[in-house]
Amino acid sequence: MTLAITDVRSTRQLAVIDGHAEKRDIGFGLGGGLFGGSGYGQAGATGYNNTEIGQVITLAYLSAYTRLVDQLGGLPAEGAAAANAQQAVAVTRPTGMYQSPSTQGTLVRPLDVGARLYPTGNKNGLMWEVKDDLGSQGWVSSITFDLAK
């Protein structure tokens, strides 16, 4: 069993993990002990529990998943919301990124059509605070971008 995690924004593979199990590894009550005996674990494993190949596949998946969670280090200290992927937007006409929520403010940098931006969630009228792929942060008018495809 192979599990891979890919960052969809950069298409970079963050982790690739293999899980392995053999017939001789089947020696414990998979349906009764998975996830602390909760009904969820029992329901998820019982479909494969009747066949040896199903049990091997389940063990291989659990092995890979456990190793993947260990490698990635779990959730950040800020919680699950901080780990959530951000929606990207793309610039639809030439514009600029400004230090303050006004087009009269100091220009951080010009933005070309197609530039990807990531809203931080802060808004002031039509101006949205964004970050770009280069690490710059500033304010952009919402009439100059649309959801990225």
N, C-alpha and C positions, 0 to 999 in steps of 0.2 A: 504494500500500500504506500503510495506517495502522496503527500500533501504539499501544496505550494501556496505561498502568500505573495501576491503581486500588488505593488502600488499602482493603481490605475492612472494616476496623474503622470507619473514618470515612466511607467511600464517596467520598472526595476523590480526584480525578484528580491523580496525581503528575506524569505526563508524557504527552504526545500527540505523536507524531512521524510525519511523512509520508516515505515513500521513493518515489522516482520513477526509472523507467528507460524507455528507448525502444529500438526495434529497432536503431537505429544504435549504441547502446551495447554491442551484442554484438560484441566483437572480441577477446576473450581466452579462453584455455582454462579454462573454469569448473570442469570436473571435475578437472583435473590440478593446479591451483594453490590451490584453496580449503583453508584451514586448514593451510597449510604442507605440502601434499601427503599428509596422513594419509589412511588408508583411510576414516575417518569422513566427511570432507568429500566425497570422491569418491562414496561410496555415497549421501549425501544429495542430491547435485545431479544424478546421472545419470538419474533418472526424468524430469526436465524437460529434460534436455540435448538430447533428440532433436527438440524442437519450438521454433520461434522464440518463441511466446507463453510457453512454459515458461521459457525463458531470461530473458525480460523480467520475468516474475513473480519469479523467483529473484533477479535483480539488484535489483529494487525492494525485496524483503524484506531482502536484505543491506544495502542502503543505509539503510533505516529502522532496522534493528537496530543498525548501527554508530553512527548518529547518536544512538539511544536510550542506548546504553552510554556514549557520550561525554557526553551531557547529565546522566546520573545520576551520573557520576563513579566508576563501578566499585564494588568492595567496600570496606567500611570497613577501617581499619588493624587492627582486632581479628580480621578474617577472616570467612569465610562464616557461621559460627555466630552472630555478632553481628548479621548482616543477616537472619537467619531470623525469620519471623513468629512471634509468641507466641500460644499458645492462650488465649483469653479464658474466664473463668468468670463466672457471674452469681449474685448473692446471692439465696438462696431464702427467707430469713426475716430480719427486721430484726436487725441485729447492729452491731458496732463494729469499727473498725480501731484496733489498739493499737500503741504504740511498741515493746513487747517481746513475745516469744512467750508471753504469758499474758493471760487476760481480766481479771486483777487489775492489769495495768499501766495506764499513762496512756493515755487515749483520744485518738487522733489525730483521729478524726471518726466520727460515726454513719453507718451504711450502710443504705439503704432496699432493699426487695425490687426486684430487677431491675438493681441497680448492676453495671456491668461492671468486672471486676478482671483483672489480668494477673500471674500468679504469676512470681516471679523465679527459682524453683528451690530456694530455701532453705526447709527444713522443720524443725520441732522438735515432735515428737509429732504432735498433731492441728493444730497451728498452722502456717500457711503465710505466708511473706512475699509481699506483693502490692503492685502499683502500681495506681492508678486513673487515669481519664481526666483528672483535675484535677492530676495530678503528685504526689499524696500517696503516701507509701510507709509500710507498716506490716504488722502481723500480723493474720490473720483465722483463725478456727477453720474447718477443712475441712468440718465438719458443717453449715455455714451457706451453702455455695455448691455449685453444680453446673456442668458444662460449659455454656458459652453456646451457644445455637442460632443 
